[in-house]
Amino acid sequence: MIVELILDVVKAVLLFLIGLFPELPDMSELLGFFEPVFELYLNVDAFISVKVLGSCVLFLIIFCNIEFIWGIVMWVLRKIPGEK
């Protein structure tokens, strides 16, 4: 019973704090803005798997920046103390 009273007080305080935030505007126009992007995604996905295309682009980015990534890895490994 005491726990229920404490939880009711916490709930009332949280609802009061949430009520202080202003209401969000209507976002229906935003959906109309992104509708051509979704349509393009579906059209591309009909010919080429977007997951495979994304994987290829990720691999290409990693391959083009392999020296930079290797430099970061070596910097981290040099920071690990060890016997010389």
Backbone as CSV, one residue per row, in Angstrom:
resi,resn,N_x,N_y,N_z,CA_x,CA_y,CA_z,C_x,C_y,C_z
1,MET,0.824,-1.182,0.000,0.000,0.000,0.000,0.874,1.254,0.000
2,ILE,1.933,1.236,0.776,2.842,2.375,0.821,3.562,2.506,-0.522
3,VAL,3.969,1.387,-1.090,4.648,1.404,-2.381,3.708,1.960,-3.457
4,GLU,2.446,1.568,-3.409,1.472,2.065,-4.369,1.308,3.580,-4.243
5,LEU,1.291,4.094,-3.026,1.179,5.531,-2.808,2.400,6.265,-3.359
6,ILE,3.582,5.712,-3.126,4.819,6.335,-3.628,4.823,6.329,-5.153
7,LEU,4.424,5.211,-5.757,4.384,5.131,-7.211,3.344,6.085,-7.807
8,ASP,2.205,6.265,-7.135,1.205,7.221,-7.603,1.740,8.649,-7.568
9,VAL,2.501,8.983,-6.529,3.091,10.320,-6.428,4.126,10.521,-7.530
10,VAL,4.966,9.514,-7.768,5.974,9.603,-8.826,5.289,9.745,-10.183
11,LYS,4.212,8.990,-10.403,3.471,9.078,-11.662,2.879,10.469,-11.845
12,ALA,2.308,11.031,-10.786,1.713,12.364,-10.877,2.767,13.412,-11.193
13,VAL,3.936,13.305,-10.564,5.015,14.263,-10.829,5.498,14.142,-12.270
14,LEU,5.691,12.913,-12.751,6.141,12.707,-14.130,5.111,13.213,-15.137
15,LEU,3.835,12.954,-14.902,2.802,13.448,-15.809,2.744,14.965,-15.806
16,PHE,2.970,15.585,-14.649,3.012,17.048,-14.570,4.182,17.591,-15.377
17,LEU,5.363,16.962,-15.242,6.542,17.426,-15.984,6.363,17.244,-17.479
18,ILE,5.763,16.135,-17.890,5.514,15.898,-19.313,4.487,16.903,-19.833
19,GLY,3.528,17.271,-19.006,2.520,18.253,-19.410,3.091,19.639,-19.636
20,LEU,4.270,19.922,-19.113,4.890,21.231,-19.308,5.442,21.411,-20.718
21,PHE,5.725,20.314,-21.410,6.231,20.407,-22.776,5.118,20.867,-23.705
22,PRO,5.466,21.687,-24.705,4.426,22.118,-25.644,4.003,20.961,-26.558
23,GLU,2.804,21.096,-27.142,2.326,20.061,-28.050,3.120,20.108,-29.349
24,LEU,3.357,18.944,-29.922,4.077,18.867,-31.188,3.152,19.256,-32.330
25,PRO,3.695,19.927,-33.345,2.852,20.285,-34.495,2.488,19.052,-35.312
26,ASP,1.509,19.217,-36.191,1.070,18.132,-37.063,2.169,17.832,-38.081
27,MET,2.553,16.575,-38.195,3.664,16.186,-39.058,3.190,15.522,-40.349
28,SER,1.936,15.698,-40.736,1.426,15.014,-41.925,2.083,15.542,-43.203
29,GLU,2.486,16.814,-43.236,3.170,17.351,-44.412,4.534,16.706,-44.581
30,LEU,5.151,16.336,-43.483,6.466,15.708,-43.531,6.400,14.351,-44.232
31,LEU,5.320,13.629,-44.022,5.150,12.344,-44.696,5.046,12.530,-46.203
32,GLY,4.370,13.570,-46.635,4.273,13.865,-48.056,5.615,14.236,-48.653
33,PHE,6.488,14.821,-47.846,7.826,15.184,-48.309,8.673,13.946,-48.561
34,PHE,8.542,12.926,-47.715,9.356,11.724,-47.842,8.737,10.660,-48.745
35,GLU,7.523,10.852,-49.192,6.865,9.852,-50.027,7.630,9.560,-51.322
36,PRO,8.174,10.566,-52.042,8.980,10.231,-53.239,10.226,9.415,-52.907
37,VAL,10.813,9.649,-51.742,11.993,8.876,-51.340,11.613,7.418,-51.133
38,PHE,10.488,7.168,-50.488,10.029,5.795,-50.280,9.711,5.128,-51.610
39,GLU,9.108,5.879,-52.524,8.785,5.324,-53.830,10.055,4.967,-54.600
40,LEU,11.061,5.828,-54.536,12.339,5.542,-55.181,12.978,4.293,-54.583
41,TYR,12.920,4.166,-53.256,13.461,2.985,-52.575,12.782,1.712,-53.084
42,LEU,11.464,1.736,-53.192,10.736,0.548,-53.650,11.067,0.218,-55.098
43,ASN,11.230,1.256,-55.933,11.566,1.001,-57.341,12.968,0.426,-57.484
44,VAL,13.916,0.948,-56.718,15.281,0.421,-56.768,15.312,-0.997,-56.216
45,ASP,14.561,-1.239,-55.155,14.544,-2.556,-54.523,13.935,-3.613,-55.440
46,ALA,13.130,-3.195,-56.412,12.551,-4.150,-57.357,13.623,-4.741,-58.271
47,PHE,14.694,-3.975,-58.554,15.741,-4.444,-59.454,16.975,-4.947,-58.715
48,ILE,17.376,-4.224,-57.674,18.592,-4.563,-56.930,18.229,-4.594,-55.447
49,SER,18.713,-5.596,-54.746,18.469,-5.658,-53.311,19.183,-4.494,-52.629
50,VAL,18.429,-3.667,-51.929,19.006,-2.489,-51.283,19.949,-2.904,-50.158
51,LYS,19.680,-4.033,-49.520,20.584,-4.518,-48.466,21.947,-4.869,-49.050
52,VAL,21.956,-5.535,-50.199,23.216,-5.888,-50.852,23.925,-4.626,-51.332
53,LEU,23.182,-3.693,-51.894,23.765,-2.438,-52.354,24.372,-1.668,-51.186
54,GLY,23.682,-1.636,-50.054,24.219,-0.973,-48.862,25.478,-1.650,-48.354
55,SER,25.500,-2.972,-48.386,26.697,-3.707,-47.970,27.879,-3.403,-48.894
56,CYS,27.613,-3.321,-50.189,28.681,-3.007,-51.143,29.224,-1.601,-50.926
57,VAL,28.343,-0.650,-50.681,28.785,0.724,-50.426,29.594,0.783,-49.136
58,LEU,29.152,0.076,-48.097,29.902,0.041,-46.841,31.281,-0.574,-47.048
59,PHE,31.356,-1.667,-47.797,32.642,-2.294,-48.096,33.544,-1.335,-48.868
60,LEU,32.984,-0.603,-49.818,33.760,0.349,-50.607,34.308,1.472,-49.731
61,ILE,33.503,1.972,-48.817,33.962,3.031,-47.907,35.093,2.515,-47.028
62,ILE,34.937,1.308,-46.490,35.991,0.731,-45.651,37.250,0.495,-46.472
63,PHE,37.108,-0.025,-47.691,38.267,-0.304,-48.534,39.020,0.974,-48.906
64,CYS,38.288,2.031,-49.188,38.938,3.298,-49.559,39.632,3.965,-48.373
65,ASN,39.197,3.658,-47.171,39.767,4.291,-45.984,40.551,3.303,-45.124
66,ILE,41.077,2.241,-45.705,41.752,1.196,-44.939,42.996,1.723,-44.241
67,GLU,43.725,2.660,-44.875,44.921,3.218,-44.230,44.551,4.000,-42.981
68,PHE,43.486,4.774,-43.070,43.034,5.555,-41.914,42.578,4.631,-40.779
69,ILE,41.817,3.597,-41.121,41.340,2.647,-40.112,42.525,1.913,-39.495
70,TRP,43.504,1.517,-40.326,44.695,0.835,-39.820,45.469,1.754,-38.872
71,GLY,45.549,3.039,-39.194,46.222,3.998,-38.328,45.539,4.112,-36.968
72,ILE,44.232,4.111,-36.962,43.489,4.175,-35.696,43.733,2.909,-34.883
73,VAL,43.688,1.753,-35.530,43.916,0.488,-34.823,45.318,0.463,-34.214
74,MET,46.314,0.872,-34.979,47.689,0.872,-34.466,47.861,1.881,-33.344
75,TRP,47.195,3.026,-33.423,47.267,4.021,-32.350,46.699,3.449,-31.061
76,VAL,45.565,2.746,-31.169,44.959,2.133,-29.979,45.876,1.050,-29.427
77,LEU,46.472,0.234,-30.302,47.358,-0.832,-29.831,48.622,-0.266,-29.167
78,ARG,49.126,0.861,-29.645,50.295,1.488,-29.015,49.977,2.056,-27.649
79,LYS,48.703,2.362,-27.396,48.302,2.909,-26.101,48.215,1.830,-25.015
80,ILE,48.185,0.562,-25.402,48.099,-0.530,-24.436,49.489,-0.744,-23.847
81,PRO,49.605,-0.612,-22.536,50.926,-0.803,-21.940,51.336,-2.276,-21.984
82,GLY,52.613,-2.501,-22.149,53.102,-3.866,-22.210,54.605,-3.898,-22.027
83,GLU,55.138,-5.080,-21.961,56.583,-5.245,-21.806,57.261,-5.024,-23.148
84,LYS,58.471,-4.453,-23.071,59.218,-4.206,-24.315,60.495,-5.004,-24.298
